[in-house]
Each structure stands twice: as structure tokens, then as C-alpha cells.
Amino acid sequence: MLASAAPALAQSDKTTTTIEKKTDDGVKLPPLPADRTIAQSVRVGGRVLGYRATVGTLPVRDETGKEIGQVVYTAYTVPGRDPSRPVTFAFNGGPGAASVYLNMGAVGPKRVQFGAQGDAPSDAPIAADNPNTWLDFTDLVFIDPIGTGFSRSLVDAEATKKAFYANDPDIKYLSKIVYDWLVKEGRLRSPKYVMGESYGGYRAPRIAYELQSQIGVGVNGLIMVSPYLDPAVGDDATALSPLPWMIDLPSMAAANLERQGRLTPAAMQEVEDYSRGDFARDLLRGRSDPQATGRIVTRVTQLTGLDPALVQRLGGRVDSRTFLREVHRSEGTIGSVYDPNVTAFDPFPWSPQQQSNDPILDALIAPTTSAMVDFVTREVGWKTDARYNALSYSVNAAWNRGKPSDTPVTDLRKAIANDPKMRVMIVHGWDDLSCPFFASRLIVDQMPAFGAAERVALKVYAGGHMFYSRNDSGAAFKNDARALYR
């Protein structure tokens, strides 16, 4: 709804600034407006909830105090000064993704449909009330890292890569942004939660530990959505380790079971038991057991629904790209790595390799970009002609990933160990081949209990990487999260 639907809340009178910015190499940037707040409302849980929507900017400064970047955020806050009301900071991933996906797809007060079979770039980008919003139990702050959304660097390309486009600097400046928002809004007394999706799931535990150990801000809980949690595990290091094959197989099986209408937790438990049992053992036996490959091929064919001849050629070791193309070959379509059952026509079906982008990514850029820009510029009135980047491939290409390591898991362990009151929820979709749930299952099972096993909970829902695009999965996710906040 528009601001006029909540007359009890006054609209901000803040005006637009016209200060022009230049980068260090002299590039003129269009001005960003001053922070602007409007009153809105959402119907959730059978009642109308009034809130304030704010689009604002926070500066990033280097060690000399020079402003080197501007981070744009969107905050939804319920009026009142109750210090016990939580605030949740949300980050998407990529690297190179803005926070619009968690904002307008998962937990924000308004929602635009994307990520499901049949969604198209030309769909009307009209946001509606989100029944699965978390605003009824936490304020929400969606942060766009530099190079995404309207957030931008004010230094040259090389300095930008050094200051923003690398794992460690990314964690440090984004942690400081969380702190700066808390100070700016007087919310240091509030319970604080950090939420991250995909590469944001890499960010979340590292930001929590940075806040806790370096900046001096305690974090009450973490929510990691389809997290890219351990780069070292999924580094295609298949010469000795069976882990990449073990991690992908359950999600392939889940997609196959869902197509047959047989996807249940019980069925998936059987798949998980096979993946970490006979499958792993036969992979490790290799040529030392002449019957091992035959057993693998038979079982993997059953689980994936692929052509037995293809599985035989691959020795039962099916990579995700082959699976996504071959499982839909007869229909002339190709599946999404984010949800294999969401497909698009393959524009080059006779090519030996895929020559198209991911079906979900290509379908969601237009509606999410248009919906977010319409909300920011028309509804909120934060007027700018700067470009909005829902997903920046240039940021992703420029990113310095360093050496794959288990740093997020290490920081997660240290943060939990340091704070006996911290709670963590890791959530996935069964079908996700981008960040498969089974990686998190294996990681969590290797962690100590930290006094109580439920301190790190793993939940898996129907759907893929963006399982929350399904109403039932989004509702289950909200229900589980509400328990975490309580």
C-alpha cells in the first residue's frame, strides 16, 4: 500500500540534495538524494501494521577519513522506542547482488513474484503485501554492498577492487556499516540479527564475528539462507575427495523426486544416508573394487532419472551442468542451477555446451530491478537517475576471492563459542544445486554442540535456492525464524 494508507504516520519532508560527486579519476556521478522516509502499511497475520520505509545512505571512509564510497540501504521500522524490538540486517550474495531478493522476495513487507516456473522478464513488476514478511517481529535493514543497487565507489577502479571487491575488505566495511546504522538510528540497545543469502551466507558469520570481536557489537542470532558457507568444500577438487559428488547428488535426487510427486523428508533421509554411506565408500574404492562403479551407476540412475547410458559414461559422477541440461533434453529446455525444475528453452540445443545464462537469473533481473526502482523513486520519492544494479556481473568478475578456505565456518564456530546466547539457523531448499543443502548438513554435523545441539539448526524446505518464492516454504521459513527470535 502507499503511504496514504497509514495516516497515523507522518511522511518525511526531507528534500533532495544536489551535491555532485566525482571519483578519483574524474568521473562525474549523478547526485544521490538525502535520506527519505515515508509511512506505509502492510496487512500481515490478519491485521494492518504501520511502518516507516526509509531509503538512506551511509559513507564509507578510509583510514584517513576520506569518503571512498556510499552505501545505500532500505530500512523498514515500526514506530516506537522499545529497546527490546529486534533489528535484522540483510545481505544478498553474488558477489555482486543487491539486497532486493531478500527484500522483495523473502522477508520485506512488499513482494514481487520471481524465481518460479513460468515467471518471465515481462511480468508486471507490481509489489503486493507479503504475508510472509518478518516485520511483525523485527525491524529490517537491507544493505546493498558497493557496486550493487545504488551503492557506489568514489575511488578509481584499482582502488575500488582493493577497498571493496575482495573477501576480507568486504567484511570489514560492511560490518562498519551495520555499526554506523545502529549509531545513527540510536539502536545499539536493540537485539541484533544478521541475515545473509548465498554469498551473503558467507558474509553473515564473518560479519557477526567482526562485530563481536573487533567493533564491539554483540549479535543475538544469525540466519543463513542457501549459504555459500564453505568455499573449500565445493572447489571442484575431485581428484581425491568424493565430497563434491556427495554434496550435489541429494539435490539432484530431490528435483527428480519432486517431479514425480514423491519428495518427502523420509525419502530424502534415505538419499542422504546413501550419499554419506555406500556412495561415498564406493567412490573411495574406485578401481580397487571392480563392482563399485556398477553399483554407483545403478543407484545414481535411479536417483537422478537420467539416461542410464549417460550415467554409465560418467561413471556415476554427474556434474551439475550435465544434469541440468540432460534431465530436460527431451523437452528442449534447460534447468536452473538454483532450482532444476525451473526451466527455460535452450536456445542452442545442439551445441555440445550450454550457451545461455541461467533461466532463473535471466527471468528475475527485469522484475526485481523495475519493482525496486519504482518503489525507491516513485513511492519513497528518493529521486535519482543513477543506475540500479540488481545483479552486477562486473562486480562478480572483478572480485578477488583469494584462496578457498573455511573462514566463514571458522568465524561461525568462534562467534558461537564466544557467546552462549547466540542462536543460528541455516536454511536451504531441497533442489538447490548452486549451494546444496547437503554441504551444510555435513558441516553442521562436524561442529561441536556448543552446550546444546539446537543452537545451530538446519532447516530444509521445498524449492530451490530461492525456496521462499513458494508461499508454503516462505511461511514455514517465517514460522521457524519467529521461534529463533523468541
RODO-2510 file (C-alpha; in nm, 4 decimals, decimal comma):
residues 486
     n   res          X          Y          Z
     1     m     0,0000     0,0000     0,0000
     2     l     0,1002     0,3625    -0,0441
     3     a     0,1830     0,5994     0,2396
     4     s    -0,1685     0,7392     0,2402
     5     a    -0,2969     0,4056     0,3707
     6     a    -0,1335     0,4747     0,7091
     7     p    -0,2405     0,8266     0,8064
     8     a    -0,1209     0,7864     1,1672
     9     l     0,2392     0,8079     1,0450
    10     a     0,3689     1,1330     0,9036
    11     q     0,5623     1,1435     0,5760
    12     s     0,9144     1,2841     0,5845
    13     d     0,9745     1,6329     0,4488
    14     k     1,3370     1,5632     0,3624
    15     t     1,4474     1,7172     0,0347
    16     t     1,6863     1,6010    -0,2322
    17     t     2,0488     1,7088    -0,2240
    18     t     2,2127     1,8242    -0,5460
    19     i     2,5751     1,7726    -0,4450
    20     e     2,7602     1,6176    -0,7379
    21     k     3,0249     1,3542    -0,6690
    22     k     3,3350     1,2674    -0,8648
    23     t     3,5508     0,9586    -0,8494
    24     d     3,9272     0,9890    -0,8072
    25     d     3,9717     0,9527    -1,1826
    26     g     3,7380     1,2453    -1,2529
    27     v     3,4198     1,0592    -1,3481
    28     k     3,1153     1,2677    -1,2602
    29     l     2,8452     1,0786    -1,0740
    30     p     2,4792     1,1788    -1,0558
    31     p     2,3883     1,3109    -0,7117
    32     l     2,2279     1,0859    -0,4544
    33     p     1,9361     1,2350    -0,2601
    34     a     1,9241     1,2893     0,1127
    35     d     1,7662     1,0144     0,3223
    36     r     1,3920     0,9990     0,2767
    37     t     1,1239     0,8313     0,4888
    38     i     0,7587     0,7637     0,4128
    39     a     0,4778     0,5952     0,6058
    40     q     0,3362     0,2704     0,4716
    41     s     0,1361    -0,0251     0,5949
    42     v     0,1089    -0,3959     0,5297
    43     r    -0,1603    -0,6494     0,6115
    44     v     0,0049    -0,9399     0,7896
    45     g    -0,1384    -1,2012     1,0240
    46     g    -0,4898    -1,0617     0,9860
    47     r    -0,4029    -0,7072     1,0955
    48     v    -0,2679    -0,3888     0,9417
    49     l     0,0826    -0,2998     1,0545
    50     g     0,2054     0,0546     1,0062
    51     y     0,5746     0,1153     0,9481
    52     r     0,8269     0,3638     0,8139
    53     a     1,0181     0,2898     0,4942
    54     t     1,3495     0,4723     0,4626
    55     v     1,5964     0,4877     0,1781
    56     g     1,9240     0,6263     0,3056
    57     t     2,2961     0,6494     0,2507
    58     l     2,5955     0,5840     0,4752
    59     p     2,9507     0,6881     0,3851
    60     v     3,2476     0,4527     0,3730
    61     r     3,5738     0,6182     0,4799
    62     d     3,9330     0,5056     0,4593
    63     e     4,1842     0,5229     0,7450
    64     t     4,2451     0,8955     0,6763
    65     g     3,8743     0,9812     0,6985
    66     k     3,8353     1,0347     0,3250
    67     e     3,4961     0,9283     0,1860
    68     i     3,5639     0,6489    -0,0620
    69     g     3,2169     0,5026    -0,1055
    70     q     2,8450     0,5460    -0,0445
    71     v     2,6277     0,2559     0,0733
    72     v     2,2542     0,2824     0,0090
    73     y     2,0172     0,0893     0,2342
    74     t     1,6433     0,0354     0,2669
    75     a     1,5061     0,0142     0,6214
    76     y     1,1595    -0,0802     0,7430
    77     t     1,0940     0,0135     1,1054
    78     v     0,7838     0,0048     1,3223
    79     p     0,7471     0,3307     1,5203
    80     g     0,8202     0,3185     1,8893
    81     r     1,1269     0,3254     2,1081
    82     d     1,1012    -0,0182     2,2660
    83     p     1,4660    -0,1234     2,3116
    84     s     1,3630    -0,4910     2,3058
    85     r     1,2440    -0,4764     1,9429
    86     p     1,4965    -0,6619     1,7263
    87     v     1,6599    -0,5271     1,4124
    88     t     1,7807    -0,7545     1,1337
    89     f     2,0482    -0,6619     0,8794
    90     a     2,0115    -0,8464     0,5491
    91     f     2,2690    -0,9075     0,2774
    92     n     2,2419    -1,0923    -0,0510
    93     g     2,5324    -1,2503    -0,2279
    94     g     2,6825    -1,2839    -0,5710
    95     p     2,9251    -1,1263    -0,5058
    96     g     2,7506    -0,8540    -0,6992
    97     a     2,3889    -0,8939    -0,5872
    98     a     2,1809    -0,6188    -0,4305
    99     s     1,9569    -0,6986    -0,1326
   100     v     1,6362    -0,6733    -0,3376
   101     y     1,5922    -1,0522    -0,3412
   102     l     1,5601    -1,0889     0,0349
   103     n     1,3758    -0,7566     0,0468
   104     m     1,1114    -0,8054    -0,2224
   105     g     1,1191    -1,1826    -0,2396
   106     a     1,1538    -1,3185     0,1116
   107     v     1,1023    -1,1106     0,4257
   108     g     1,0307    -0,7470     0,3342
   109     p     0,6792    -0,6009     0,3687
   110     k     0,6185    -0,5960    -0,0067
   111     r     0,6774    -0,8774    -0,2523
   112     v     0,7170    -0,9189    -0,6272
   113     q     0,6938    -1,2673    -0,7758
   114     f     1,0096    -1,4235    -0,9189
   115     g     1,2059    -1,7475    -0,9145
   116     a     0,9291    -1,9930    -1,0079
   117     q     0,8432    -2,1812    -1,3258
   118     g     0,6584    -1,9521    -1,5667
   119     d     0,7932    -1,6242    -1,4267
   120     a     0,9112    -1,4014    -1,7118
   121     p     1,1108    -1,0784    -1,7570
   122     s     0,7999    -0,9085    -1,8993
   123     d     0,5842    -0,9802    -1,5924
   124     a     0,4394    -0,6623    -1,4406
   125     p     0,6779    -0,5505    -1,1612
   126     i     0,3988    -0,4730    -0,9159
   127     a     0,4735    -0,5359    -0,5487
   128     a     0,1970    -0,6607    -0,3193
   129     d     0,1714    -0,7137     0,0559
   130     n     0,3951    -1,0000     0,1639
   131     p     0,2110    -1,2308     0,4067
   132     n     0,5469    -1,3864     0,4980
   133     t     0,7178    -1,0624     0,5967
   134     w     0,9135    -1,0646     0,9207
   135     l     0,8257    -0,7037     1,0009
   136     d     0,5737    -0,8118     1,2633
   137     f     0,8585    -0,9366     1,4853
   138     t     1,1710    -0,7476     1,3714
   139     d     1,2711    -0,4255     1,2006
   140     l     1,4542    -0,4872     0,8740
   141     v     1,7556    -0,3162     0,7166
   142     f     1,8545    -0,4270     0,3654
   143     i     2,2084    -0,3273     0,2724
   144     d     2,3430    -0,3033    -0,0821
   145     p     2,7220    -0,3511    -0,0962
   146     i     2,9303    -0,1193    -0,3122
   147     g     2,8664    -0,1801    -0,6816
   148     t     2,5142    -0,3137    -0,6217
   149     g     2,1813    -0,1339    -0,6021
   150     f     2,2594     0,2381    -0,5950
   151     s     2,5682     0,1928    -0,3735
   152     r     2,8886     0,3145    -0,5347
   153     s     3,2587     0,3678    -0,5031
   154     l     3,4141     0,7153    -0,5154
   155     v     3,7661     0,5962    -0,5998
   156     d     3,9222     0,4657    -0,9202
   157     a     3,8880     0,1113    -1,0471
   158     e     4,2023    -0,0314    -0,8890
   159     a     4,1348     0,1330    -0,5533
   160     t     3,7744     0,0085    -0,5707
   161     k     3,8878    -0,3506    -0,6181
   162     k     4,1273    -0,3203    -0,3253
   163     a     3,8824    -0,1477    -0,0894
   164     f     3,5592    -0,3289    -0,1779
   165     y     3,5902    -0,6243    -0,4147
   166     a     3,7666    -0,8841    -0,2021
   167     n     3,6578    -1,1177     0,0765
   168     d     3,8216    -0,9538     0,3783
   169     p     3,7719    -0,5815     0,2937
   170     d     3,4074    -0,6598     0,2134
   171     i     3,3521    -0,7961     0,5648
   172     k     3,5252    -0,5040     0,7346
   173     y     3,3427    -0,2168     0,5659
   174     l     3,0009    -0,3867     0,5755
   175     s     3,0434    -0,4586     0,9485
   176     k     3,1202    -0,0901     0,9996
   177     i     2,8069    -0,0001     0,8010
   178     v     2,5975    -0,2093     1,0425
   179     y     2,7565    -0,0286     1,3361
   180     d     2,7094     0,3140     1,1722
   181     w     2,3377     0,2474     1,1137
   182     l     2,2905     0,1408     1,4777
   183     v     2,4578     0,4586     1,5995
   184     k     2,2762     0,6805     1,3508
   185     e     1,9356     0,5417     1,4493
   186     g     2,0066     0,5038     1,8230
   187     r     1,9554     0,1264     1,8145
   188     l     2,2631    -0,0079     1,9926
   189     r     2,0380    -0,1417     2,2716
   190     s     1,8237    -0,3474     2,0333
   191     p     1,8651    -0,7226     1,9834
   192     k     2,0625    -0,7609     1,6603
   193     y     2,0431    -1,0269     1,3912
   194     v     2,2403    -1,0755     1,0707
   195     m     2,0873    -1,2471     0,7698
   196     g     2,2669    -1,3471     0,4522
   197     e     2,1681    -1,5331     0,1372
   198     s     2,4076    -1,7287    -0,0883
   199     y     2,7406    -1,5394    -0,0719
   200     g     2,5595    -1,3367     0,1935
   201     g     2,5709    -1,6640     0,3884
   202     y     2,9498    -1,6402     0,3637
   203     r     2,9250    -1,2817     0,4881
   204     a     2,6858    -1,3359     0,7791
   205     p     2,9046    -1,5360     1,0229
   206     r     3,2111    -1,3322     0,9346
   207     i     3,0264    -1,0027     0,9909
   208     a     2,8901    -1,1339     1,3211
   209     y     3,2381    -1,2265     1,4422
   210     e     3,3851    -0,8953     1,3199
   211     l     3,1118    -0,7024     1,5036
   212     q     3,1548    -0,9122     1,8147
   213     s     3,5335    -0,9242     1,8357
   214     q     3,6548    -0,6047     1,6637
   215     i     3,3815    -0,3393     1,6591
   216     g     3,2154    -0,4167     1,9896
   217     v     2,8595    -0,5070     1,8938
   218     g     2,7045    -0,8347     2,0058
   219     v     2,4876    -1,0306     1,7647
   220     n     2,1947    -1,2298     1,9031
   221     g     2,1386    -1,4543     1,6054
   222     l     2,2339    -1,5489     1,2502
   223     i     2,0120    -1,6604     0,9646
   224     m     2,1948    -1,8093     0,6671
   225     v     1,9754    -1,8601     0,3606
   226     s     2,1037    -2,1069     0,0994
   227     p     2,4527    -2,0149     0,2196
   228     y     2,7803    -2,0381     0,0332
   229     l     2,9288    -2,1452     0,3603
   230     d     3,2498    -2,3302     0,2816
   231     p     3,4243    -2,2443    -0,0480
   232     a     3,6947    -2,5054     0,0088
   233     v     3,4417    -2,7918     0,0024
   234     g     3,2950    -2,7006    -0,3356
   235     d     3,6171    -2,6076    -0,5132
   236     d     3,5847    -2,8847    -0,7767
   237     a     3,8697    -3,0665    -0,6038
   238     t     3,7583    -3,4126    -0,7148
   239     a     4,0976    -3,5781    -0,7681
   240     l     4,0949    -3,7283    -0,4187
   241     s     3,7827    -3,6087    -0,2402
   242     p     3,4353    -3,7501    -0,3086
   243     l     3,2728    -3,4514    -0,1359
   244     p     3,1634    -3,2535    -0,4476
   245     w     2,9799    -3,5603    -0,5841
   246     m     2,8326    -3,6371    -0,2416
   247     i     2,7096    -3,2801    -0,1947
   248     d     2,5329    -3,2465    -0,5316
   249     l     2,3627    -3,5868    -0,5545
   250     p     2,0911    -3,5291    -0,2885
   251     s     1,9715    -3,2079    -0,4576
   252     m     1,9570    -3,3847    -0,7949
   253     a     1,7565    -3,6633    -0,6318
   254     a     1,5254    -3,4090    -0,4658
   255     a     1,4490    -3,2479    -0,8015
   256     n     1,3740    -3,5885    -0,9511
   257     l     1,1508    -3,6872    -0,6581
   258     e     0,9642    -3,3585    -0,6789
   259     r     0,8909    -3,4130    -1,0486
   260     q     0,7384    -3,7467    -0,9515
   261     g     0,5414    -3,6012    -0,6594
   262     r     0,7384    -3,8154    -0,4139
   263     l     0,9545    -3,5565    -0,2357
   264     t     0,9277    -3,6129     0,1401
   265     p     1,1704    -3,5807     0,4325
   266     a     1,1645    -3,9590     0,4689
   267     a     1,2599    -4,0111     0,1045
   268     m     1,5376    -3,7576     0,1360
   269     q     1,6701    -3,9203     0,4525
   270     e     1,7238    -4,2372     0,2506
   271     v     1,9122    -4,0364    -0,0140
   272     e     2,1289    -3,8655     0,2467
   273     d     2,2108    -4,1983     0,4101
   274     y     2,3189    -4,3386     0,0728
   275     s     2,5274    -4,0304    -0,0120
   276     r     2,7343    -4,0437     0,3044
   277     g     2,7304    -4,4229     0,3177
   278     d     2,7544    -4,6622     0,0227
   279     f     2,8017    -4,3850    -0,2355
   280     a     3,0993    -4,2336    -0,0520
   281     r     3,2506    -4,5755     0,0141
   282     d     3,2211    -4,6866    -0,3482
   283     l     3,3663    -4,3585    -0,4735
   284     l     3,6663    -4,4034    -0,2448
   285     r     3,7107    -4,7685    -0,3505
   286     g     3,7400    -4,6665    -0,7147
   287     r     3,9180    -4,9209    -0,9329
   288     s     4,0203    -5,1285    -0,6324
   289     d     3,6685    -5,2764    -0,6400
   290     p     3,5623    -5,3736    -0,9954
   291     q     3,1944    -5,3801    -0,8937
   292     a     3,1965    -5,0340    -0,7290
   293     t     3,1273    -4,8321    -1,0443
   294     g     2,8427    -5,0611    -1,1454
   295     r     2,6735    -5,0160    -0,8085
   296     i     2,7157    -4,6386    -0,8314
   297     v     2,5765    -4,6194    -1,1862
   298     t     2,2680    -4,8229    -1,0976
   299     r     2,1802    -4,6180    -0,7905
   300     v     2,2634    -4,2761    -0,9376
   301     t     2,0498    -4,3541    -1,2430
   302     q     1,7561    -4,4334    -1,0127
   303     l     1,8067    -4,1208    -0,8043
   304     t     1,8562    -3,8686    -1,0855
   305     g     1,6247    -4,0005    -1,3570
   306     l     1,8992    -3,9581    -1,6166
   307     d     1,9645    -4,1828    -1,9155
   308     p     2,1487    -4,4941    -1,7882
   309     a     2,3918    -4,4792    -2,0819
   310     l     2,4884    -4,1238    -1,9887
   311     v     2,5376    -4,2132    -1,6216
   312     q     2,7482    -4,5124    -1,7305
   313     r     2,9725    -4,2896    -1,9451
   314     l     3,0220    -4,0582    -1,6457
   315     g     3,0961    -4,3443    -1,4087
   316     g     2,8097    -4,2289    -1,1872
   317     r     2,9847    -3,8965    -1,1251
   318     v     2,7281    -3,6495    -1,2561
   319     d     2,8234    -3,2819    -1,2547
   320     s     2,5501    -3,0232    -1,2076
   321     r     2,5776    -2,8664    -1,5542
   322     t     2,5332    -3,2020    -1,7262
   323     f     2,2398    -3,2855    -1,5022
   324     l     2,0608    -2,9558    -1,5681
   325     r     2,0900    -2,9948    -1,9446
   326     e     2,0329    -3,3658    -1,9870
   327     v     1,7430    -3,4169    -1,7456
   328     h     1,5267    -3,1884    -1,9639
   329     r     1,6840    -3,2786    -2,3006
   330     s     1,3683    -3,4338    -2,4457
   331     e     1,1716    -3,1122    -2,3866
   332     g     1,4389    -2,8914    -2,5429
   333     t     1,4718    -2,6988    -2,2168
   334     i     1,7437    -2,6448    -1,9607
   335     g     1,7126    -2,6329    -1,5816
   336     s     1,8302    -2,3640    -1,3420
   337     v     2,1188    -2,4308    -1,1070
   338     y     1,9078    -2,2530    -0,8444
   339     d     1,6144    -2,4917    -0,8956
   340     p     1,6467    -2,7673    -1,1599
   341     n     1,2690    -2,7825    -1,2012
   342     v     1,2544    -2,4206    -1,3180
   343     t     1,3377    -2,4343    -1,6879
   344     a     1,3699    -2,2222    -1,9991
   345     f     1,4050    -2,3123    -2,3651
   346     d     1,7609    -2,3968    -2,4628
   347     p     1,8412    -2,1505    -2,7458
   348     f     2,1233    -2,3743    -2,8711
   349     p     2,0058    -2,7313    -2,8040
   350     w     2,2548    -2,8907    -3,0476
   351     s     2,5605    -2,7207    -2,9030
   352     p     2,7924    -2,9513    -2,7058
   353     q     2,7986    -2,6939    -2,4258
   354     q     2,5405    -2,4624    -2,2706
   355     q     2,5473    -2,1211    -2,4377
   356     s     2,2741    -1,9495    -2,2386
   357     n     2,2600    -1,7893    -1,8976
   358     d     2,0722    -1,9388    -1,6040
   359     p     1,6912    -1,9472    -1,6543
   360     i     1,6101    -1,8029    -1,3113
   361     l     1,8711    -1,5273    -1,3275
   362     d     1,7633    -1,4150    -1,6733
   363     a     1,3977    -1,4070    -1,5670
   364     l     1,4336    -1,2189    -1,2378
   365     i     1,6591    -0,9233    -1,3266
   366     a     1,3866    -0,7237    -1,5023
   367     p     1,1001    -0,7555    -1,2499
   368     t     1,3196    -0,7094    -0,9422
   369     t     1,5038    -0,4097    -1,0876
   370     s     1,1878    -0,2405    -1,2084
   371     a     0,9975    -0,3083    -0,8859
   372     m     1,2770    -0,1789    -0,6644
   373     v     1,3454     0,1347    -0,8703
   374     d     0,9726     0,2084    -0,8847
   375     f     0,9477     0,1710    -0,5066
   376     v     1,2524     0,3875    -0,4331
   377     t     1,1916     0,6667    -0,6841
   378     r     0,8117     0,6838    -0,7136
   379     e     0,6790     0,5600    -0,3785
   380     v     0,9504     0,6768    -0,1421
   381     g     1,0374     0,9763    -0,3602
   382     w     1,4139     0,9198    -0,3391
   383     k     1,4757     1,0659    -0,6825
   384     t     1,7932     0,9781    -0,8704
   385     d     1,8910     0,8967    -1,2264
   386     a     2,1798     0,6778    -1,1131
   387     r     2,1735     0,3228    -1,2424
   388     y     2,0390     0,0498    -1,0138
   389     n     2,2274    -0,2828    -1,0248
   390     a     2,0166    -0,5728    -0,9001
   391     l     2,2948    -0,8078    -1,0078
   392     s     2,6310    -0,6795    -1,1277
   393     y     2,8305    -0,9249    -1,3342
   394     s     3,1180    -0,6742    -1,3465
   395     v     3,1485    -0,6769    -0,9658
   396     n     3,1464    -1,0556    -0,9709
   397     a     3,4174    -1,0652    -1,2389
   398     a     3,6350    -0,8139    -1,0514
   399     w     3,6078    -0,9979    -0,7182
   400     n     3,9299    -1,1233    -0,5605
   401     r     3,8230    -1,4495    -0,3990
   402     g     4,1642    -1,5329    -0,2618
   403     k     4,2404    -1,8919    -0,1711
   404     p     3,9301    -2,1030    -0,0988
   405     s     3,9102    -2,1596     0,2746
   406     d     3,6682    -2,2438     0,5515
   407     t     3,6916    -1,8951     0,7066
   408     p     3,3109    -1,8490     0,7410
   409     v     3,2798    -2,1795     0,9271
   410     t     3,5785    -2,0902     1,1443
   411     d     3,4298    -1,7498     1,2302
   412     l     3,0894    -1,9100     1,2906
   413     r     3,2409    -2,1524     1,5406
   414     k     3,4296    -1,8758     1,7202
   415     a     3,1285    -1,6429     1,7359
   416     i     2,9052    -1,9156     1,8807
   417     a     3,1722    -2,0267     2,1262
   418     n     3,2216    -1,6689     2,2489
   419     d     2,8512    -1,6020     2,3069
   420     p     2,6473    -1,8803     2,4720
   421     k     2,3232    -1,6905     2,3968
   422     m     2,3744    -1,6665     2,0201
   423     r     2,1448    -1,8806     1,8040
   424     v     2,1937    -1,9785     1,4401
   425     m     1,9531    -2,1007     1,1724
   426     i     2,0775    -2,2349     0,8384
   427     v     1,8058    -2,2802     0,5767
   428     h     1,8029    -2,4359     0,2299
   429     g     1,5789    -2,5573    -0,0490
   430     w     1,5963    -2,9275    -0,1275
   431     d     1,6532    -2,8715    -0,5021
   432     d     1,9317    -2,6108    -0,4895
   433     l     2,2416    -2,7063    -0,6915
   434     s     2,4030    -2,3641    -0,6504
   435     c     2,4534    -2,4017    -0,2745
   436     p     2,3383    -2,7585    -0,1990
   437     f     2,1836    -2,8254     0,1406
   438     f     2,3932    -3,1375     0,1955
   439     a     2,7115    -2,9292     0,2268
   440     s     2,5598    -2,7510     0,5252
   441     r     2,4359    -3,0823     0,6646
   442     l     2,7890    -3,2235     0,6628
   443     i     2,9371    -2,9012     0,8040
   444     v     2,6884    -2,8804     1,0913
   445     d     2,7385    -3,2468     1,1750
   446     q     3,1122    -3,1806     1,2193
   447     m     3,0573    -2,8917     1,4612
   448     p     3,0607    -2,9319     1,8396
   449     a     2,7293    -2,8979     2,0233
   450     f     2,8295    -2,5730     2,1994
   451     g     2,6283    -2,6793     2,5010
   452     a     2,3065    -2,7505     2,3117
   453     a     2,2671    -2,9003     1,9650
   454     e     1,9724    -2,6750     1,8762
   455     r     2,1939    -2,3644     1,8888
   456     v     2,2749    -2,4364     1,5226
   457     a     1,9574    -2,5518     1,3489
   458     l     1,9385    -2,6676     0,9868
   459     k     1,6027    -2,6445     0,8096
   460     v     1,5293    -2,7584     0,4534
   461     y     1,2165    -2,6611     0,2581
   462     a     1,0558    -2,7462    -0,0737
   463     g     1,2076    -2,5436    -0,3547
   464     g     1,5496    -2,4327    -0,4640
   465     h     1,7944    -2,1546    -0,3859
   466     m     1,5068    -1,9070    -0,3541
   467     f     1,2677    -2,1507    -0,1880
   468     y     1,0884    -1,8542    -0,0308
   469     s     0,9357    -1,7764    -0,3724
   470     r     0,6959    -2,0606    -0,2878
   471     n     0,4339    -1,9351    -0,0423
   472     d     0,4268    -2,2520     0,1673
   473     s     0,8046    -2,2620     0,2036
   474     g     0,8163    -1,8902     0,2806
   475     a     0,5549    -1,9373     0,5529
   476     a     0,7438    -2,2310     0,7050
   477     f     1,0637    -2,0279     0,6979
   478     k     0,8921    -1,7410     0,8806
   479     n     0,7480    -1,9749     1,1400
   480     d     1,0887    -2,1274     1,2141
   481     a     1,2505    -1,7836     1,2269
   482     r     0,9922    -1,6498     1,4705
   483     a     1,0912    -1,9282     1,7116
   484     l     1,4572    -1,8280     1,6740
   485     y     1,3791    -1,4647     1,7635
   486     r     1,1749    -1,5694     2,0673
***
